[in-house]
Structure formats: structure tokens, C-alpha cells
Amino acid sequence: MKYIIKNICCIGAGYVGGPTMAVIASHCPNIQINVIDINQERINAWNDDNLKNLPIFEPGLDALIKKCRDINLHFSCEIEKHIANADMIFISVNTPTKAKGLGAGQAIDLKWIDATARQISKYARGKTIVVEKSTLPVKTARTIKEILGSKNSDRENYQDKYSEFVVLSNPEFLSEGTAINNLQNPDRVLIGGEDLKAINSLAEIYSNWIEKEKIITTNLWSSELSKLTANAFLAQRISSINSISALCEATGADINEVSLAIGSDRRIGKEFLKSGPGFGGSCFKKDILNLIYLCNHYGLREVSDYWQKVLDLNEWQTQRISKIVVEKLFGTISGKKIAILGFAFKANTNDTRESPAINICKELLDEGGMISIYDPKVNVNQIKSELGAEKYDFSNNLDGSWRFAETIIDASHNADAIIIVTEWDEFNNIDWNTISKIMRHPAWLFDTRSFKNSYEASDYGINVWMLGNGLKEKIER
């Protein structure tokens, strides 16, 4: 048994809501889907005729938007209308780490969840299934239920009759840059809840393109905790391999060979064993901090200390990159130009949240470096918001300033060093012959992503340092 779902409303038009609803719309043409948000600028971007102006860059997303938009997929700020008409509502709002108050720096800030639940309580009509899509602490569903179930005067004045609500947990397991593929071909779909008819209704939607064997049902609390745990385990693997990358540099081992060797063990597996400058993005750090907060709340200090070390190692990995750069450039980068290739936290996304590039750039700016930044998908305004507009444009040759570069060549002109931070494919096809001629010598390449093409730089008189593999120097020609 299940409820009939004809209208879906998704509250939140961000990295989760937009792509998720686009995929559902493409597979469920008989369901009308409305994605709503209070940010008019973001909604305008989703509705832009030029698909290159979508607020999110994800491979394959533009094709889905073109296929479904204004047919059964709509974007608007008409919150009241679409909540009222919805049979099922997805909550996909931002859940940042609290900046102040109780649990600041660790606990998830639930102000948008609270506000969204109150909007649903006020405007929803009849039987409504409310689906948690945002990453939430365990037991948040209880809070949402209490808000939805409260009899407030606003709702009674607005509605002709009392509404009924069912809350489900359906966490996303998306990896930015491959989100569309993750949604089209997921390892699993997790649905937590207590109402079997509601669970079946959501499962029926996913079964339009996903094998039923991949749809896992649990209770609410297991579902909520599974999302935090999954991200914590993935982040743990990254910190683990990055810790070994430093040991490889010290001993002469090659981190890529070590990763291949241990990843060939089926008990370990090869995924998330590629070393780099540290993990970023909106989820890993935030979710581990929340896991630490929950463990401390329940008196599990030893467990919280364990997960804190995963974060500590990640921060250490990022910090040691900038220290190595300063050390190799004769102990000072004051007045020296450093080209940063890649500012997004990973390839195939324009998301810069918690990107390792941010702290690397800030540390180099504090050292007096002149930073030139190129990323194929991140625009100058995003970088300004992360680094500060006051240090923008070093046209006056001011130490500790930065500029936005349009190309790799532009970024590398007169540079003393190049740092590859993000694993964009184009960085594996750099013409080092040309680059070597426009850099200032002695020139350096610091590759934190282990591109095979980077070894060729040494053939043209560029000193090469590879993360997890140490120094690859050649005498200048």
C-alpha cells in the first residue's frame, strides 16, 4: 500500500535540491515537481535560458534541466503556493555548522530546518509526506514532528482543515562532480521511517529507475546516523592515505604505488585512496564535527577524540603544503608570484566550500606572496568571497595580494612557482615547454594531485615536487 504522489515540492534550490529533483523529474514525467527557494537570484539562475548560467556546475545537469524545465520541473519563490499543493515535500535547505551559541564550531545549525518546518506546518494541506534530505543530527526528525504536529494559530487561520504529516529520512549520498551519475546509478537509496505507506510511496518513485534491491529501509534514527557515518568513514580514508603520503616523502616510497598495492586488497578497496592536499566540500568536515558533538553529548569522549584526529590530520596536510612551498623558495615568498591552478575543492564542480585552496592561498598571502589563481569553473566573485576583495588585484605589485587569471598561461606568466591544487583534467595536459619559457627561474612546480604529466616539467628546467613522492629536481638549462 502507498499514497498517491502527484505533486512534489522541494524546499531549497542548492547543490542537493536542484540535481536531485532534476533526476526525479526526468524519470517521473507524471509527477509535477516545484523547487522553491527564498533566494530570487538563485531561482533566476535556474530559469536562465543560457544553461551555462545555472547556479551549479555538474556534468550532465544542464541536459536534464533542458529536458524537464517548464514541463514537470519548475523553479520559483512561490513558497506558500507550492507547499500547499504538495503531496510530498523534500527539505533540502542548508545545514551549516553553528557559528555561535551552544555547540558552536561543532553542532549543526538547525535554524533553516526549524524555519522550514514551520512554513510547512503553516501552509500544508491534507496528508503530507515530509522528507528529510538535508544532512541532520540524529533525532532531528523528532523536532520536525513536534513542529509539524503543533496546533498554532497561523495554520488554523490559513487552512480549512487540520493537516496530517509523516516524516521520512532520505539522506543524499552525492559526490560533487559526479552527482548526476550518483543519482542515476546509486549504490543504495536509504529511506528511514515508521509509516509503511509513506515509505512505499517514496520507494515507488525511486523504483522508476533504481533496482528495488538497492532501496534500503530502516528506522528514522539509523537513517539519520548513516549519512554522518558514511561521510566520516570516507574522510577517514582520505586522512589515512594523506598521512602515509608524508611518510612516503620521508622514506623515498611512492604514494601512488602504495595506494595501488593496498587498494588491490578486496578488504580495503581502491576508492578514496588517492592522496591530495586534504578533503574539502560542504559535508566531510561539517559532518565529522557534528559526529564529534554527538559523541561528546552522549559521553563518548574516546570516540569523539578518534574522529577529531581525522580532522586534525586533514588540517595538517593542508598546512604542510604551504610550508613546503615557502621552504623550497629559499624561505621567503615575499614579492614572489605563485600560480594556483584550481580553486574548487575538487574537479567537475564550481563549489569552493572548505576547499584546501582557500587555506593554502591565505597562508601564502600572509607570507607576502602574490597569488594568481586560475580555475576553469570558479568565478572571481566566489574567490573574492573566500579570500577577501581587499587583497584583490596585485597590479600595484603589493605583497600579499591576489588576482584572477583567465588561463593557465595567464596565471603562470612570470611565476616563481606553480601549485596544482585541484585535479582538473586539463592540468594533466599542460605544455611545460611553453610554461617554462614564461616563468621566472629558478622555477618550481608543486603538484599535490600527482599528475603524470607533471614529471615532464623537469625536462624543461622546472624543479618538481610531488605530494607523496618528494622532490624531482633537474639542473636548470
Phi, psi and omega in degrees: 000148180203165174272152177276124181249113178248332182229126177246138173240130175247120179266111183117113183253046182260210185294335179266307186299311183300300180298320182298314181291329178295320179291316178299317180298321183292333182259348182232071185296343181272356179254130175274127184240126178242119177261121185240152182202152178279348182271101183296324180298319179293317178298319178300321180294321177295331182266002182296135179296330177275107185294346176288345182264010176303146184292345182233135173259118174217127178306127178092345183292318182300323179294321179292320179296316179299322182289321192249337186299136181068009173251293172228013176231121185227147179237128181200174174254015181277075188294308184301313183299312188280333171294317182296326184272352189279140169272330181222133181238125175264130174264110182232041182273167182291139176230076182285170173286139181299134180269339180206168179086193182298125180081012181305136179089350180224308185290152176282135178280117185260019185296324181284328175295315179300311182296320180293317179299322179290324176296317179297316180300324184283318192255340185294151180232140176068205180282122182229129175267122180254123186247120174286116175251328178297153175287125188225154174292157176300139179084004177297327179304327179297318178296315180298318179300317182294320179292315181294327183274352182286145179264088180262157186294328181301313184292318183294326178287329184279321188258154177279334182214163182291139180266153173246140182231142171236132181253130175238154173251126181220070186296148176273147176234055186266146173246117183301141185098334176227024188298319182295316177296322177299322180284324180284324184227065185286154172293324179197158169242127184251127178233119178249136179178182182239339181266110185297322180296320179293317178301315179296326180295316179289319179298323180297323177297310182293330183291353175295337178217359182240137178300138183298334180294339181272352181268111184257133177246139181219182170281169185302316188289322178296321180295313180298318182288330182298323179296311179300317183293319180300313179294323178297318180293321179293316178297323179300319179296321179295314179297324180296311182290328178292327177295323179286333178299321178294322178293324177298316179298323182286331187254348183093003175284165180249119185298328180292322178289321178295316179299318179297317183295312183282329180289342178286345175284118184299335179290336181259308181083158187268347185289143177060034176242024177260120183290157181192192184279007180120155180278152177223207180092177187276348192251309193304304182297314182299316184288324177292320177301319179291324176297319177298316179298316180296318180297317178295322179300322181265013174076020181262069186296318181297324179291317180295322178298322179299312182287334176297325180295329176298317177291320180299317179296322179296317179294319179298319181298317180293317182295325185287339177298308182295326178295320179295321179299311180298317181299314182290334179268043173063028173084000178209143174237013179300123180078001179263148182264129180240124177268126177255117178257106181104123178236338174295155184288342175202170180288159175066028173210156174256014182280128180250003184298126179058025179296137176303333181299330183297306181291325177300314179296316181298319179293322178289325175295320178297331178278359178095009181289156175252108192259130175245121191246128174234131172215134185294342184234346181269128182270170186296326181293325176296318180293321177301319182292332181273322186255339180102129181289339184293339179257012185281140173071104180262038180298336178267014178058042179272133176296149177070037178232167181220162177219161179264130181252143182273336183216170175297318179299314179301315181294326188272349184298122181064018180284142174278334181207153173239134175241119175271117185252321183249145188272046175297140183303323184295342179284351176268004180230033181287136177277092185290336176298312179293315182299319182298331183281342182253355177274162174268132184256150002293129185257152182228147169239125175247107184256110180267004183239003174058050174287134180298323181297337184295332178300330182294338181300326181293338177291344182244029172080016178259129175288133185241127172244127181246131177299130180079005181218354174076212191265134175234085186262147168226151179294137179300139177271000000 
